[in-house]
Amino acid sequence: MTRFEGKTVLVTGGATGIGRASATAFAAEGARVMIGDVDERAEETVAIIRQAGGEADFVRTDVADGIQVRALVAACLKRFGSMDAAFNNAGILPPQRPIHEVPDEELNAAIDVDFKGVWYCVQAQVRHFLNVGGGAIVNTASVGGLIADPNMAAYCAMKHAVIGLTKGAAVEYARHNIRVNAIAPGFVVTPMTQHWADSPEFTSAFFQHNVSGRCAQPEEIAGTVLHLCSDAASFVNGATFVIDGGQTAH
């Protein structure tokens, strides 16, 4: 398949996990890929794409800094001459604590990366898409943006905010041919969640309440990301796609 032949896709958080799986999948379908991340393992993602014959580049970017985000978009345009879609996937998972024990620095980090980081990306991408007649944006939320679990209030609040931002942007820019959607993954095994996957106590309790009885792999999330950025999803806007193996249906 070459759904993205001749197109350029920007991916934040592309160093590992869902970001890497999506970046390599985009490249396999013909896209040029620009990756923004604070994690230097993004260089490995670029190498994987290039070894497979694709085009990719990496700019170290802290999405919590609006200036760096705007510079990332500029670098993408300079390097590849275009940007047709964007996947805003960068995020952090704050330590699990009850609300009354969350220190200011952990709350601020969640706000800065998990919400403001997506805000800055959407803002910069929309400015570009307004100039070129449209584009597609996908934001990574979470099932934590739909439901809540104990000791994860800061994370859940930010992911709820990402879904609200997604809807707001979709409403504002639909008539400019800009589509903005979100994904809400469940438990996906990535470096950020590996400590949960390695805990028999956690997985045993989790699987009792998940109808699929397993975790997802990053590649199982990437397919929805690509679909939402493709022409096949031309009438999908302001939606949140739940990819959780039935977790929230139970």
One Martini backbone bead per residue (centre of mass of N, CA, C, O) as a GRO file, in nm:
protein
  250
    1MET     BB    1   0.098   0.035   0.019
    2THR     BB    2   0.049   0.408  -0.087
    3ARG     BB    3  -0.116   0.642   0.074
    4PHE     BB    4   0.170   0.839   0.123
    5GLU     BB    5   0.262   0.920  -0.139
    6GLY     BB    6   0.423   1.234  -0.132
    7LYS     BB    7   0.411   1.257   0.179
    8THR     BB    8   0.403   1.434   0.499
    9VAL     BB    9   0.491   1.334   0.838
   10LEU     BB   10   0.433   1.423   1.170
   11VAL     BB   11   0.608   1.297   1.472
   12THR     BB   12   0.552   1.264   1.803
   13GLY     BB   13   0.701   1.036   1.991
   14GLY     BB   14   0.905   0.841   1.785
   15ALA     BB   15   1.111   0.658   1.952
   16THR     BB   16   0.866   0.483   2.063
   17GLY     BB   17   0.623   0.277   2.033
   18ILE     BB   18   0.363   0.421   1.884
   19GLY     BB   19   0.543   0.622   1.731
   20ARG     BB   20   0.724   0.419   1.587
   21ALA     BB   21   0.508   0.243   1.455
   22SER     BB   22   0.388   0.478   1.290
   23ALA     BB   23   0.635   0.584   1.141
   24THR     BB   24   0.699   0.314   0.992
   25ALA     BB   25   0.420   0.288   0.857
   26PHE     BB   26   0.425   0.542   0.694
   27ALA     BB   27   0.685   0.474   0.535
   28ALA     BB   28   0.576   0.203   0.409
   29GLU     BB   29   0.349   0.410   0.259
   30GLY     BB   30   0.553   0.668   0.149
   31ALA     BB   31   0.639   0.849   0.371
   32ARG     BB   32   0.756   1.128   0.505
   33VAL     BB   33   0.947   1.162   0.819
   34MET     BB   34   0.898   1.364   1.109
   35ILE     BB   35   1.073   1.382   1.419
   36GLY     BB   36   0.967   1.456   1.759
   37ASP     BB   37   1.199   1.455   2.044
   38VAL     BB   38   1.379   1.388   2.353
   39ASP     BB   39   1.447   1.109   2.243
   40GLU     BB   40   1.728   0.961   2.096
   41ARG     BB   41   1.577   0.702   1.979
   42ALA     BB   42   1.483   0.839   1.716
   43GLU     BB   43   1.731   0.756   1.550
   44GLU     BB   44   1.641   0.461   1.523
   45THR     BB   45   1.388   0.515   1.362
   46VAL     BB   46   1.528   0.643   1.124
   47ALA     BB   47   1.707   0.398   1.056
   48ILE     BB   48   1.479   0.200   0.994
   49ILE     BB   49   1.361   0.359   0.758
   50ARG     BB   50   1.617   0.381   0.582
   51GLN     BB   51   1.677   0.072   0.560
   52ALA     BB   52   1.383   0.045   0.404
   53GLY     BB   53   1.389   0.317   0.199
   54GLY     BB   54   1.325   0.567   0.354
   55GLU     BB   55   1.213   0.887   0.485
   56ALA     BB   56   1.395   1.062   0.751
   57ASP     BB   57   1.376   1.268   1.053
   58PHE     BB   58   1.537   1.455   1.336
   59VAL     BB   59   1.411   1.665   1.611
   60ARG     BB   60   1.479   1.802   1.892
   61THR     BB   61   1.178   1.802   2.110
   62ASP     BB   62   0.995   2.007   2.332
   63VAL     BB   63   0.652   2.030   2.360
   64ALA     BB   64   0.651   2.237   2.613
   65ASP     BB   65   0.776   2.419   2.377
   66GLY     BB   66   0.659   2.632   2.147
   67ILE     BB   67   0.919   2.705   1.995
   68GLN     BB   68   1.004   2.413   1.926
   69VAL     BB   69   0.752   2.338   1.769
   70ARG     BB   70   0.777   2.553   1.548
   71ALA     BB   71   1.059   2.451   1.458
   72LEU     BB   72   0.968   2.172   1.366
   73VAL     BB   73   0.783   2.259   1.138
   74ALA     BB   74   1.000   2.418   0.986
   75ALA     BB   75   1.191   2.174   0.945
   76CYS     BB   76   0.998   2.004   0.780
   77LEU     BB   77   0.965   2.207   0.545
   78LYS     BB   78   1.267   2.228   0.475
   79ARG     BB   79   1.329   1.920   0.430
   80PHE     BB   80   1.037   1.836   0.255
   81GLY     BB   81   0.821   2.082   0.167
   82SER     BB   82   0.610   1.945   0.374
   83MET     BB   83   0.271   1.898   0.541
   84ASP     BB   84  -0.011   1.666   0.573
   85ALA     BB   85   0.049   1.535   0.861
   86ALA     BB   86  -0.029   1.463   1.221
   87PHE     BB   87   0.125   1.308   1.521
   88ASN     BB   88   0.033   1.356   1.862
   89ASN     BB   89   0.225   1.152   2.100
   90ALA     BB   90   0.348   1.299   2.313
   91GLY     BB   91   0.428   1.176   2.653
   92ILE     BB   92   0.335   1.121   2.997
   93LEU     BB   93   0.368   0.926   3.312
   94PRO     BB   94   0.278   0.975   3.601
   95PRO     BB   95   0.286   0.913   3.904
   96GLN     BB   96   0.120   0.718   4.132
   97ARG     BB   97  -0.132   0.918   4.301
   98PRO     BB   98  -0.297   1.076   4.511
   99ILE     BB   99  -0.406   1.389   4.499
  100HIS     BB  100  -0.292   1.481   4.794
  101GLU     BB  101   0.023   1.383   4.683
  102VAL     BB  102   0.063   1.579   4.454
  103PRO     BB  103   0.304   1.751   4.325
  104ASP     BB  104   0.354   2.028   4.146
  105GLU     BB  105   0.568   1.915   3.944
  106GLU     BB  106   0.387   1.684   3.835
  107LEU     BB  107   0.151   1.849   3.737
  108ASN     BB  108   0.310   2.040   3.549
  109ALA     BB  109   0.420   1.819   3.363
  110ALA     BB  110   0.147   1.722   3.261
  111ILE     BB  111   0.055   1.988   3.143
  112ASP     BB  112   0.300   2.049   2.955
  113VAL     BB  113   0.288   1.775   2.788
  114ASP     BB  114  -0.013   1.645   2.771
  115PHE     BB  115  -0.133   1.933   2.683
  116LYS     BB  116   0.046   2.172   2.579
  117GLY     BB  117   0.189   2.001   2.367
  118VAL     BB  118  -0.065   1.961   2.193
  119TRP     BB  119  -0.143   2.252   2.156
  120TYR     BB  120   0.112   2.350   2.010
  121CYS     BB  121   0.089   2.156   1.774
  122VAL     BB  122  -0.187   2.230   1.666
  123GLN     BB  123  -0.131   2.528   1.622
  124ALA     BB  124   0.106   2.498   1.418
  125GLN     BB  125  -0.041   2.314   1.214
  126VAL     BB  126  -0.280   2.493   1.144
  127ARG     BB  127  -0.123   2.728   1.026
  128HIS     BB  128  -0.027   2.560   0.788
  129PHE     BB  129  -0.299   2.442   0.677
  130LEU     BB  130  -0.422   2.719   0.606
  131ASN     BB  131  -0.201   2.770   0.371
  132VAL     BB  132  -0.265   2.470   0.205
  133GLY     BB  133  -0.582   2.355   0.244
  134GLY     BB  134  -0.496   2.136   0.464
  135GLY     BB  135  -0.540   1.851   0.701
  136ALA     BB  136  -0.410   1.606   0.940
  137ILE     BB  137  -0.499   1.523   1.285
  138VAL     BB  138  -0.347   1.334   1.560
  139ASN     BB  139  -0.431   1.250   1.894
  140THR     BB  140  -0.312   1.139   2.204
  141ALA     BB  141  -0.481   0.982   2.429
  142SER     BB  142  -0.714   0.787   2.628
  143VAL     BB  143  -0.898   0.606   2.838
  144GLY     BB  144  -0.827   0.840   3.048
  145GLY     BB  145  -1.033   1.036   2.873
  146LEU     BB  146  -1.307   0.860   2.975
  147ILE     BB  147  -1.182   0.752   3.231
  148ALA     BB  148  -1.091   0.621   3.564
  149ASP     BB  149  -0.818   0.583   3.792
  150PRO     BB  150  -0.649   0.533   4.050
  151ASN     BB  151  -0.384   0.761   4.085
  152MET     BB  152  -0.461   0.934   3.780
  153ALA     BB  153  -0.573   1.232   3.762
  154ALA     BB  154  -0.372   1.398   3.596
  155TYR     BB  155  -0.374   1.225   3.343
  156CYS     BB  156  -0.680   1.221   3.293
  157ALA     BB  157  -0.719   1.526   3.271
  158MET     BB  158  -0.537   1.564   3.018
  159LYS     BB  159  -0.691   1.361   2.831
  160HIS     BB  160  -0.955   1.509   2.840
  161ALA     BB  161  -0.835   1.770   2.718
  162VAL     BB  162  -0.753   1.651   2.444
  163ILE     BB  163  -1.042   1.588   2.355
  164GLY     BB  164  -1.141   1.880   2.371
  165LEU     BB  165  -0.939   1.996   2.169
  166THR     BB  166  -1.017   1.822   1.930
  167LYS     BB  167  -1.308   1.926   1.906
  168GLY     BB  168  -1.249   2.228   1.885
  169ALA     BB  169  -1.070   2.215   1.628
  170ALA     BB  170  -1.273   2.077   1.443
  171VAL     BB  171  -1.489   2.301   1.453
  172GLU     BB  172  -1.308   2.545   1.357
  173TYR     BB  173  -1.163   2.377   1.079
  174ALA     BB  174  -1.346   2.214   0.883
  175ARG     BB  175  -1.384   2.448   0.651
  176HIS     BB  176  -1.050   2.409   0.601
  177ASN     BB  177  -0.974   2.100   0.572
  178ILE     BB  178  -0.947   2.022   0.887
  179ARG     BB  179  -0.855   1.738   1.065
  180VAL     BB  180  -0.949   1.629   1.410
  181ASN     BB  181  -0.823   1.359   1.601
  182ALA     BB  182  -0.849   1.072   1.825
  183ILE     BB  183  -0.689   0.851   2.050
  184ALA     BB  184  -0.778   0.558   2.282
  185PRO     BB  185  -0.581   0.381   2.444
  186GLY     BB  186  -0.494   0.129   2.617
  187PHE     BB  187  -0.303  -0.134   2.697
  188VAL     BB  188   0.029  -0.068   2.607
  189VAL     BB  189   0.336  -0.193   2.515
  190THR     BB  190   0.586   0.011   2.653
  191PRO     BB  191   0.832   0.176   2.805
  192MET     BB  192   0.614   0.330   2.989
  193THR     BB  193   0.453   0.031   3.063
  194GLN     BB  194   0.645  -0.208   3.145
  195HIS     BB  195   0.603  -0.221   3.456
  196TRP     BB  196   0.320  -0.342   3.425
  197ALA     BB  197   0.380  -0.591   3.242
  198ASP     BB  198   0.592  -0.704   3.476
  199SER     BB  199   0.330  -0.730   3.663
  200PRO     BB  200   0.145  -0.980   3.785
  201GLU     BB  201  -0.052  -0.822   3.962
  202PHE     BB  202  -0.151  -0.622   3.750
  203THR     BB  203  -0.231  -0.809   3.513
  204SER     BB  204  -0.432  -0.984   3.666
  205ALA     BB  205  -0.628  -0.753   3.736
  206PHE     BB  206  -0.671  -0.639   3.449
  207PHE     BB  207  -0.767  -0.903   3.293
  208GLN     BB  208  -1.036  -0.936   3.456
  209HIS     BB  209  -1.145  -0.644   3.303
  210ASN     BB  210  -1.056  -0.764   3.017
  211VAL     BB  211  -1.188  -0.923   2.748
  212SER     BB  212  -0.907  -0.993   2.604
  213GLY     BB  213  -0.662  -1.067   2.810
  214ARG     BB  214  -0.469  -0.824   2.704
  215CYS     BB  215  -0.233  -0.661   2.543
  216ALA     BB  216  -0.097  -0.426   2.340
  217GLN     BB  217   0.055  -0.337   2.048
  218PRO     BB  218   0.167  -0.072   1.874
  219GLU     BB  219   0.076  -0.179   1.588
  220GLU     BB  220  -0.238  -0.180   1.674
  221ILE     BB  221  -0.250   0.144   1.661
  222ALA     BB  222  -0.135   0.249   1.387
  223GLY     BB  223  -0.371   0.186   1.192
  224THR     BB  224  -0.558   0.416   1.294
  225VAL     BB  225  -0.375   0.651   1.239
  226LEU     BB  226  -0.354   0.614   0.932
  227HIS     BB  227  -0.649   0.632   0.867
  228LEU     BB  228  -0.698   0.927   0.983
  229CYS     BB  229  -0.473   1.042   0.766
  230SER     BB  230  -0.648   0.952   0.541
  231ASP     BB  231  -0.876   0.964   0.278
  232ALA     BB  232  -1.073   0.748   0.408
  233ALA     BB  233  -1.121   0.987   0.650
  234SER     BB  234  -1.267   1.254   0.526
  235PHE     BB  235  -1.540   1.232   0.745
  236VAL     BB  236  -1.343   1.247   0.994
  237ASN     BB  237  -1.437   1.448   1.287
  238GLY     BB  238  -1.394   1.486   1.629
  239ALA     BB  239  -1.287   1.206   1.705
  240THR     BB  240  -1.275   0.908   1.924
  241PHE     BB  241  -1.063   0.628   1.919
  242VAL     BB  242  -1.110   0.320   2.054
  243ILE     BB  243  -0.816   0.108   2.171
  244ASP     BB  244  -0.899  -0.161   2.413
  245GLY     BB  245  -1.030  -0.455   2.375
  246GLY     BB  246  -1.301  -0.373   2.561
  247GLN     BB  247  -1.262  -0.227   2.834
  248THR     BB  248  -1.505   0.003   2.813
  249ALA     BB  249  -1.742  -0.220   2.751
  250HIS     BB  250  -1.757  -0.366   3.047
   0.00000   0.00000   0.00000
